Amino acid sequence: MRRWIVTGTPGAGKTMLVDALAARGHAVVREAASDVAAAYPSGDAHWERAEFLDDIVTLQRARELAPVPPGVSDQVFDRSPVCTLALARHLGRDVTPRLAAELARIERDRTYERRVLYVEWLGFLTPTPVRRIDVEQTLDFDRIHRLTYTELGYDLVDVPVAPVEERASLVESVLATATG
């Protein structure tokens, strides 16, 4: 099975894109970081918690291991452990042993396709209870995020700003033209 990563900075429209792909019948795996942050007490500075990165890695791994419906040949992941590494770098945090082990595992096992669908930022942010980042931080994270993927040997396929259905069609074209 091929596992594809859809990623980008906060406010890029990844969730809307993944929702559109799910509506079109694709097997999708939801982002872990937002769910982890939402599980902490309201108003909590979740990014400062010592366990935050490891909690993300643990949930990402559990979602990767979840049963896949029969006949599924492609899964689309909203983010990956590489995104968690980029987040650690953005936050100025050390890479935890659990994150390091997960990064080594996905590299060793070639868990994800090397072509990553990088959703370009829409140019604005919609605040949420767990998204507490400003424009300057978003642009810095975008830079770090792209650099992290390319340093690890992934090829970024830009998904430009466009209506969500156009973005979904672009992703489908990448999936359809990929070879096993």
C-alpha positions in Angstrom: 0.0 0.0 0.0 1.2 3.5 -0.8 1.0 6.1 2.0 0.9 9.7 0.9 1.5 12.7 3.0 -0.5 15.9 2.6 1.1 18.7 4.6 1.7 22.4 4.9 1.7 25.2 7.4 -1.2 26.0 9.7 -3.9 27.7 7.7 -3.1 26.1 4.4 -6.4 24.3 4.1 -5.1 20.8 4.7 -8.1 19.6 6.7 -10.5 20.9 4.0 -8.5 19.2 1.3 -8.4 15.9 3.2 -12.1 16.1 3.9 -12.7 16.6 0.1 -10.5 13.6 -0.6 -12.5 11.5 1.9 -15.7 12.6 0.3 -14.3 11.4 -3.1 -13.8 8.0 -1.6 -10.1 8.1 -0.6 -8.8 6.4 2.5 -7.6 9.3 4.7 -5.8 9.4 8.1 -6.5 12.5 10.2 -3.9 14.8 11.7 -2.8 13.8 15.2 -1.3 17.1 16.6 -4.7 19.0 16.7 -6.4 16.1 18.4 -3.6 15.8 20.9 -3.7 19.5 21.7 -7.5 19.4 22.0 -7.2 16.6 24.6 -5.3 18.8 27.0 -7.2 21.2 29.3 -8.8 24.2 27.6 -6.4 27.2 27.4 -3.4 24.9 28.1 -0.1 25.9 26.4 0.1 22.4 24.9 3.2 23.2 22.9 5.1 23.7 26.2 4.2 20.3 27.6 7.2 17.9 27.8 5.0 15.1 26.5 3.4 17.0 23.6 5.7 15.7 20.8 5.7 12.2 22.0 1.9 12.2 22.4 1.7 13.3 18.7 4.1 10.5 17.6 2.1 7.9 19.6 -1.2 8.9 18.0 0.3 9.2 14.5 1.7 5.7 14.9 -1.6 4.3 16.2 -3.5 5.8 13.2 -1.0 4.4 10.8 -1.5 0.9 12.3 -5.3 1.1 12.2 -7.0 -1.4 10.0 -7.4 -0.4 6.4 -10.5 -1.4 4.4 -9.9 -4.2 1.9 -8.8 -3.2 -1.5 -7.3 0.2 -0.5 -4.1 0.8 -2.4 -3.5 4.4 -1.4 -3.8 6.1 2.0 -3.6 9.9 2.4 -2.1 11.1 5.7 -2.8 14.6 7.0 0.8 15.2 8.3 3.5 12.7 9.3 6.3 12.3 11.9 8.4 14.5 9.6 5.9 17.3 10.4 6.4 16.6 14.1 10.2 17.0 13.6 9.5 20.3 11.9 7.3 21.3 14.8 10.1 20.4 17.3 12.5 22.6 15.3 10.0 25.4 15.1 9.4 25.3 18.8 13.2 25.1 19.6 12.6 21.7 21.2 15.0 18.7 21.4 14.1 15.7 19.4 12.8 13.1 21.8 14.0 9.5 21.7 10.5 8.4 20.7 10.4 10.9 17.8 13.9 9.9 16.7 13.0 6.2 16.8 9.8 6.9 14.7 11.8 9.0 12.1 14.4 6.1 11.9 11.6 3.6 11.4 9.7 5.4 8.7 13.0 6.0 6.9 14.1 2.3 7.3 10.7 1.0 6.2 10.1 3.6 3.6 6.7 4.0 5.2 5.6 7.0 3.1 5.9 7.9 -0.6 8.9 10.2 -1.2 6.7 12.7 -3.1 4.9 14.8 -0.5 1.9 17.0 -1.4 2.7 20.4 0.2 -0.4 22.6 0.5 0.5 26.2 0.0 -0.7 28.7 2.7 -3.9 30.5 1.9 -2.5 33.8 3.2 -4.7 34.1 6.3 -5.3 32.2 9.6 -8.6 31.2 11.1 -8.1 30.9 14.9 -9.1 27.7 16.6 -8.9 26.6 20.2 -5.6 24.7 19.4 -4.2 26.9 16.6 -2.5 29.7 18.4 0.0 31.0 15.9 0.4 34.3 14.2 1.3 35.1 10.6 5.0 35.6 11.3 5.2 32.3 13.2 3.2 30.6 10.3 5.7 31.8 7.7 8.6 30.7 9.9 7.1 27.3 10.4 6.4 27.0 6.6 10.1 27.7 5.9 11.3 25.1 8.6 8.7 22.6 7.4 9.7 22.7 3.8 13.4 22.6 4.7 12.9 19.6 7.1 11.2 17.5 4.3 13.8 18.3 1.7 16.7 17.7 4.1 15.3 14.2 4.7 15.1 13.5 0.9 11.4 14.0 0.2 10.3 15.8 -3.0 7.6 18.4 -2.4 4.8 18.6 -4.9 3.3 22.1 -4.4 -0.5 22.2 -4.1 -1.2 25.8 -5.0 -3.8 28.1 -3.6 -7.0 27.2 -5.5 -10.6 26.1 -4.7 -10.6 22.9 -2.6 -12.0 20.8 -5.4 -9.2 21.9 -7.7 -6.7 21.0 -5.1 -8.3 17.6 -4.6 -8.2 17.0 -8.3 -4.5 17.8 -8.3 -3.8 15.4 -5.5 -5.8 12.7 -7.3 -3.7 13.3 -10.5 -0.5 12.8 -8.5 -1.8 9.6 -7.0 -3.0 8.3 -10.3 0.3 8.9 -12.1 2.5 7.4 -9.4 4.1 4.1 -10.0 4.2 1.5 -7.3 
